[in-house]
Every structure is written in structure tokens, then in C-alpha cells.
Amino acid sequence: MYLCYIDESGVPEIGRGTSHFVLVGLSIEAWDWKHQDRVVSAIKSRYGLSGAEVHTGWMTRRYIEQEKIAHFTSLDCANRRLQAQRERDAQLIRIAALKGPKEATELRKAYRKTQAYIHLTQGERIDFLRELADAIGSWGHARLFSDSIDKRSFGTTPPIIPPREEAFTHIVNRFQRYLVDTGDQRAIGLIAHDHDDTSADRLTQLMRHFHASGTMWNNITRIIETPFFVDSRLTVGVQLADLCAYAIRRYCENGEIDLFNRIYPRGHRSGGKTVGMRHYVRGGGCGCTICTDHW
């Protein structure tokens, strides 16, 4: 049994937000799940993040309130949290007075996203993510499947197949191909997807179609059921897929190699090529590592 955890980075809508939309599937063998979960738990524990959700995009940001605290790095974790929370509370009061309660409410929502991490400096948070990425890169039985779509390729005209559906189709197809490539006739896979109210119904319908009629390239014979949509706060595998999706998007958009190089060895390879990962750019490959190795 193989588990494939799926998450995304960037926004799929054309002309909005990020230049790329990236969907990632991180496959692990079910028998190895407990060991890998223990590895992640140990890394989280060292950074005071036991039980916390890993959301890479929020972890990599600057927390301005930390920079306002004298000798923040010399404080212990409890005092870091205390001082950072006091600074945040003061900022909420200032924003409410200057811009009104609506702006303060939005800021409060953003603060909740990073509440678990406020005892860590930005450098410590990056080190934490590096350790997780190194762990993923070392898991010889794990495989990465990704579809990175440069939305600028479409100009202002949305494609016939929306990017999220296009990417999901490619991930499913590559996961199916990998299960066949294992050479084990009993190898089957199950998909666990980060829950998203806006896409769960459509992706479930799409998967039912694949079971009935296949994708453009393969019949789906090794993946059972439709995706199980799970809460990323409670599912470590999806959190790791989030890290991988973020790393791949930042590489495709900005050429950032730190996290990307740590996870890239897990891209599924066959025939000397990284067939499990694609970077879609209109007109062909762009010369990045994904494009060069894929084609």
C-alpha cells in the first residue's frame, strides 16, 4: 500500500496572486509511515513545535514584532512567546484605532496562522524547514510527483482545463505509473488530499471519471477510491507535501534552490529522466532543472 499526500502552493486562478500554481503528491510506503512520522515528530520537538501544523509559507515570513523586542534571541522560549504576544496585542490596538475593527480582525486572523511559531526567529524557522526537507530527501522509498504551471503562459485567457484540474490529472497519472513501475502486482495506492471546500466535489467527480474511463494516458488500475480529504492540521503527510509544493513553486518562480535541492532527489525517475515532475511553460521547457531532467 502506498499513500500519496497532496497539497498545493500558489493560487490556481489566472491573473491573480502568484505566477505559478504547483500541486504536489508525496508518496510513501504504508509500512514506513510510522518511522517517518517519528522522524518528523522528533524534529518538531527540538524546535518546540510538537503538535503544531507546519505551514511553510507562513513560517518563512518576517515577524516584525520580533524585531521590535530587545535581545529577542537571548530570551528563553517562554519569554519569547510572552514578549511577542504583548507586541502583537499592542499592534492590534493600534490598528483598530487607526484603521478600524475590520483591519484589526484581518490582522488577528494572520496572527493566528503563525501563533505556534512566534518563539522561533526567522532563521530558526528556516533551519527547521531545512531539517524537514533533508528528512524527506533521505527517504529512499518516498517519491515526489509535481505539476508546476506557469500561469503567464495563458495570458489573460483561462485555459479550457483549469490549472488545479490539469495538475491533479497529471499527479494521478504519474502516481498510477509509479505503482506499475514498482513491479509489484499487488501494489495499490490511496490519495489523501488537503481539504478544500471549493474543489473537493470537483476532484472527487474527476477521480470517479478516471476510474471509469482512465486519464488521457493510462487506465487507473492501482489507485483505490476517490481522494480522502483530510485536515492538514492533523495530517503530517499533507504538511510535508505543503513544504514540497512551496519549495518547488519558489524554485520555479524565483530560482530559490535551498529547500528545492533538498527534496528534489525524491522526484520519481524512470529511464534516466525525472518523469514524476513537470514544469509547464508554453513553448516547451524553460531550462530549469525540472524541465531539463523531465525532457
Backbone torsions as a table, in degrees:
resi	resn	phi	psi	omega
1	MET	NA	132.9	178.5
2	TYR	-120.0	132.7	177.9
3	LEU	-103.4	131.0	178.9
4	CYS	-118.4	111.3	-179.6
5	TYR	-92.7	129.1	-175.0
6	ILE	-118.6	133.5	171.8
7	ASP	-149.7	171.7	-173.9
8	GLU	-130.1	166.4	173.0
9	SER	-142.4	140.2	-174.4
10	GLY	88.7	173.6	179.6
11	VAL	-108.2	141.8	-175.3
12	PRO	-80.1	-17.5	-175.9
13	GLU	-69.5	136.1	178.9
14	ILE	-69.2	134.9	176.2
15	GLY	80.0	8.1	-179.4
16	ARG	-125.5	142.4	170.8
17	GLY	60.8	-125.6	-173.8
18	THR	-71.3	156.1	177.6
19	SER	-76.1	-22.9	-178.7
20	HIS	-121.4	150.1	167.1
21	PHE	-117.0	129.2	-176.7
22	VAL	-126.3	130.1	173.0
23	LEU	-117.4	134.5	-176.6
24	VAL	-127.3	140.0	169.0
25	GLY	-117.1	123.5	177.1
26	LEU	-108.1	113.4	-176.5
27	SER	-100.4	132.0	172.5
28	ILE	-130.5	156.5	176.4
29	GLU	-80.9	134.9	-173.6
30	ALA	-57.9	-35.3	-178.4
31	TRP	-65.4	-22.8	-176.7
32	ASP	-96.5	-0.6	-173.6
33	TRP	-59.3	-46.0	-174.6
34	LYS	-63.5	-41.4	178.4
35	HIS	-61.5	-46.5	-178.2
36	GLN	-66.6	-35.5	177.0
37	ASP	-64.4	-39.0	177.8
38	ARG	-65.4	-38.4	178.4
39	VAL	-61.1	-47.6	-179.4
40	VAL	-64.4	-42.3	179.8
41	SER	-60.7	-39.2	180.0
42	ALA	-65.9	-41.1	178.8
43	ILE	-65.4	-44.3	178.0
44	LYS	-59.4	-42.8	-177.3
45	SER	-61.6	-39.6	-178.7
46	ARG	-62.9	-25.6	-177.9
47	TYR	-104.8	11.2	179.9
48	GLY	68.3	34.5	-176.5
49	LEU	-120.3	21.1	179.0
50	SER	-57.4	127.8	179.6
51	GLY	82.1	-5.0	-178.3
52	ALA	-86.2	147.8	174.1
53	GLU	-77.8	136.8	174.1
54	VAL	-90.5	111.3	174.6
55	HIS	-121.9	99.3	-167.4
56	THR	-59.1	-42.9	-178.5
57	GLY	-58.0	-39.0	179.4
58	TRP	-77.6	-29.5	-177.9
59	MET	-73.2	-29.4	-175.0
60	THR	-83.0	-8.3	-176.2
61	ARG	-75.1	159.0	170.0
62	ARG	-75.6	138.2	172.4
63	TYR	-107.8	99.1	-172.7
64	ILE	-57.0	-35.5	-177.2
65	GLU	-61.1	-32.3	178.2
66	GLN	-64.5	-36.1	-176.5
67	GLU	-72.7	-13.6	178.6
68	LYS	-90.3	-5.6	-175.4
69	ILE	-98.1	120.0	-179.4
70	ALA	-61.9	133.1	175.4
71	HIS	56.1	38.0	-178.3
72	PHE	-56.4	-42.1	-175.4
73	THR	-67.3	-21.8	-178.3
74	SER	-87.2	-8.4	-179.2
75	LEU	-78.5	153.9	172.4
76	ASP	-77.7	171.0	-173.3
77	CYS	-58.8	-43.1	-177.3
78	ALA	-62.2	-42.7	-179.8
79	ASN	-73.9	-31.9	173.9
80	ARG	-59.5	-47.3	180.0
81	ARG	-62.4	-44.7	-178.1
82	LEU	-61.3	-48.8	-177.6
83	GLN	-67.6	-40.8	179.6
84	ALA	-65.0	-40.0	179.2
85	GLN	-66.2	-39.4	177.3
86	ARG	-61.4	-41.9	179.5
87	GLU	-65.8	-38.2	178.2
88	ARG	-67.3	-43.3	179.2
89	ASP	-60.5	-41.5	178.9
90	ALA	-64.9	-38.8	179.5
91	GLN	-66.7	-37.9	177.3
92	LEU	-62.1	-40.3	178.4
93	ILE	-64.9	-42.2	179.3
94	ARG	-63.9	-44.1	-178.5
95	ILE	-66.1	-40.3	178.5
96	ALA	-62.0	-38.7	-178.9
97	ALA	-72.8	-38.0	-175.1
98	LEU	-84.8	-39.8	-171.0
99	LYS	-119.9	-10.2	176.3
100	GLY	104.3	168.5	-174.7
101	PRO	-65.9	-30.3	-178.9
102	LYS	-63.5	-45.5	179.0
103	GLU	-64.4	-39.1	179.0
104	ALA	-64.3	-37.7	178.4
105	THR	-63.9	-41.7	178.7
106	GLU	-64.7	-40.6	178.2
107	LEU	-65.5	-39.4	178.9
108	ARG	-61.2	-39.4	177.2
109	LYS	-62.0	-42.6	179.2
110	ALA	-64.7	-40.5	178.6
111	TYR	-61.3	-37.4	179.7
112	ARG	-61.3	-33.6	-179.1
113	LYS	-63.3	-27.9	-174.8
114	THR	-114.1	8.0	-174.6
115	GLN	-56.1	-38.0	-176.5
116	ALA	-70.5	-15.8	-171.6
117	TYR	-109.1	1.6	-168.0
118	ILE	-71.0	-8.0	175.9
119	HIS	-88.4	-2.3	-178.9
120	LEU	-110.2	135.2	173.8
121	THR	-69.3	166.1	178.1
122	GLN	-59.1	-40.9	178.9
123	GLY	-62.8	-38.8	178.6
124	GLU	-68.8	-37.1	177.8
125	ARG	-65.8	-40.1	177.4
126	ILE	-64.8	-41.5	177.4
127	ASP	-60.4	-40.2	177.5
128	PHE	-59.5	-46.8	-179.6
129	LEU	-65.4	-36.1	176.7
130	ARG	-62.3	-42.1	179.0
131	GLU	-62.8	-42.2	177.7
132	LEU	-63.4	-44.1	-179.5
133	ALA	-63.1	-39.7	177.4
134	ASP	-63.5	-38.6	178.4
135	ALA	-62.5	-47.7	178.5
136	ILE	-58.2	-45.4	-178.7
137	GLY	-62.5	-23.8	-177.8
138	SER	-89.0	-10.3	-177.4
139	TRP	-79.6	95.9	-173.5
140	GLY	-61.7	-24.4	-178.9
141	HIS	-90.5	-7.2	179.9
142	ALA	-82.2	153.0	177.1
143	ARG	-137.4	142.2	177.2
144	LEU	-106.6	135.1	171.4
145	PHE	-124.3	130.9	-178.2
146	SER	-145.6	150.4	173.0
147	ASP	-131.6	116.0	-178.4
148	SER	-111.2	119.1	-175.0
149	ILE	-113.1	119.1	174.5
150	ASP	-79.9	103.8	-173.9
151	LYS	-67.4	-18.7	178.2
152	ARG	-66.8	-18.1	178.9
153	SER	-62.5	-21.5	-176.0
154	PHE	-97.4	-1.1	-176.6
155	GLY	63.5	-129.5	178.6
156	THR	-105.1	2.5	-176.7
157	THR	-99.5	115.8	179.6
158	PRO	-60.4	139.9	178.0
159	PRO	-69.1	161.3	-179.9
160	ILE	-60.1	-43.6	176.6
161	ILE	-100.0	118.1	-178.9
162	PRO	-57.6	147.4	-176.6
163	PRO	-53.0	-40.9	-178.7
164	ARG	-63.8	-42.8	179.7
165	GLU	-68.8	-39.5	177.2
166	GLU	-60.6	-47.5	-178.4
167	ALA	-65.8	-41.9	179.8
168	PHE	-61.7	-41.1	178.4
169	THR	-59.0	-44.2	-179.8
170	HIS	-66.5	-40.6	179.7
171	ILE	-62.8	-47.0	179.5
172	VAL	-59.4	-45.5	-178.3
173	ASN	-62.7	-42.5	-178.6
174	ARG	-71.3	-35.0	175.9
175	PHE	-64.3	-43.9	175.9
176	GLN	-58.2	-45.7	-178.8
177	ARG	-62.1	-41.0	179.6
178	TYR	-63.9	-43.5	179.9
179	LEU	-60.3	-36.9	175.6
180	VAL	-69.0	-41.6	-177.4
181	ASP	-64.8	-20.1	178.7
182	THR	-62.4	-22.6	-179.0
183	GLY	80.0	-0.4	179.8
184	ASP	-96.6	112.9	-177.8
185	GLN	-63.2	-18.4	-179.4
186	ARG	-94.2	-2.6	-176.4
187	ALA	-68.1	121.5	176.9
188	ILE	-129.6	158.6	-176.6
189	GLY	-127.9	156.4	178.1
190	LEU	-135.0	137.9	-177.8
191	ILE	-104.2	129.9	172.1
192	ALA	-116.2	116.2	-173.2
193	HIS	-112.6	138.8	174.8
194	ASP	-56.5	133.1	-175.7
195	HIS	-68.5	134.6	178.4
196	ASP	-147.5	111.8	-176.9
197	ASP	-58.7	-29.0	-175.0
198	THR	-77.8	-19.6	-174.5
199	SER	-126.2	-10.2	-173.8
200	ALA	-58.3	-46.8	-177.9
201	ASP	-63.0	-45.1	-176.9
202	ARG	-66.2	-41.3	179.9
203	LEU	-69.5	-32.3	175.1
204	THR	-64.6	-45.0	177.3
205	GLN	-61.0	-41.8	-178.9
206	LEU	-63.4	-41.4	180.0
207	MET	-66.8	-37.4	176.2
208	ARG	-61.6	-39.2	177.1
209	HIS	-63.2	-42.1	179.5
210	PHE	-62.6	-39.5	178.9
211	HIS	-64.4	-34.5	-177.7
212	ALA	-81.6	-39.7	-170.1
213	SER	-126.8	-3.8	-178.6
214	GLY	78.9	175.7	171.9
215	THR	-92.1	-172.8	178.4
216	MET	-64.2	-23.7	-171.8
217	TRP	-111.2	-31.3	-172.7
218	ASN	-144.8	152.1	164.3
219	ASN	-77.3	145.1	-179.6
220	ILE	-94.8	97.9	-174.7
221	THR	-111.6	-14.1	-173.6
222	ARG	-112.4	-10.3	-179.0
223	ILE	-101.1	123.7	-177.5
224	ILE	-95.4	150.4	173.0
225	GLU	63.0	179.0	171.0
226	THR	-91.8	169.2	-178.0
227	PRO	-59.7	142.0	170.2
228	PHE	-91.4	118.3	-178.3
229	PHE	-90.0	121.9	-170.5
230	VAL	-122.9	160.5	178.2
231	ASP	-83.3	117.2	-176.8
232	SER	-61.8	-24.6	178.8
233	ARG	-63.5	-25.1	-173.6
234	LEU	-110.5	-3.4	-172.9
235	THR	-123.6	105.7	-174.8
236	VAL	-62.9	-37.7	-178.9
237	GLY	-57.8	-40.1	178.4
238	VAL	-68.0	-36.0	177.4
239	GLN	-62.9	-37.9	177.5
240	LEU	-69.5	-37.5	175.5
241	ALA	-63.6	-36.0	176.1
242	ASP	-61.0	-44.4	178.1
243	LEU	-60.0	-45.9	-178.8
244	CYS	-63.8	-42.0	-180.0
245	ALA	-63.4	-42.6	178.4
246	TYR	-61.9	-47.0	-178.4
247	ALA	-60.5	-41.4	-178.8
248	ILE	-70.3	-40.6	179.2
249	ARG	-64.2	-44.4	-179.4
250	ARG	-65.4	-30.6	175.4
251	TYR	-69.8	-47.6	-178.4
252	CYS	-65.5	-35.8	-177.3
253	GLU	-83.3	-41.6	-169.2
254	ASN	-125.1	-1.0	-178.9
255	GLY	73.3	19.2	-179.6
256	GLU	-74.5	122.4	-170.6
257	ILE	-107.1	-12.1	-171.8
258	ASP	-56.1	-64.0	-179.9
259	LEU	-71.9	-37.1	-177.4
260	PHE	-58.2	-48.6	-177.6
261	ASN	-63.6	-24.8	-178.8
262	ARG	-75.7	-31.4	-177.7
263	ILE	-99.7	-20.7	-172.3
264	TYR	-57.2	-34.1	179.2
265	PRO	-56.8	-17.7	-178.7
266	ARG	-88.0	-1.8	174.9
267	GLY	-59.5	133.0	-176.5
268	HIS	-65.6	127.6	-178.7
269	ARG	-116.8	147.6	176.0
270	SER	-156.0	134.8	179.3
271	GLY	61.2	30.9	178.0
272	GLY	80.6	4.5	-179.3
273	LYS	-123.8	151.7	176.5
274	THR	-84.6	83.1	-172.7
275	VAL	-77.7	-15.0	-176.5
276	GLY	-83.6	-6.0	-175.8
277	MET	-129.3	139.9	180.0
278	ARG	-136.4	142.2	171.7
279	HIS	-119.4	106.4	-177.4
280	TYR	-85.5	118.5	172.9
281	VAL	-133.1	127.4	-177.8
282	ARG	-56.7	133.2	179.2
283	GLY	96.3	-1.7	177.9
284	GLY	114.7	-170.3	-175.7
285	GLY	-64.8	156.1	-177.0
286	CYS	-101.7	-4.1	-178.8
287	GLY	95.7	-1.6	175.7
288	CYS	-72.4	170.6	-178.2
289	THR	-58.3	-41.6	-179.1
290	ILE	-62.0	-48.2	-178.4
291	CYS	-64.5	-43.5	-178.5
292	THR	-62.9	-44.8	-178.0
293	ASP	-76.2	-27.8	-177.8
294	HIS	-73.8	-43.2	-176.0
295	TRP	-93.5	NA	NA
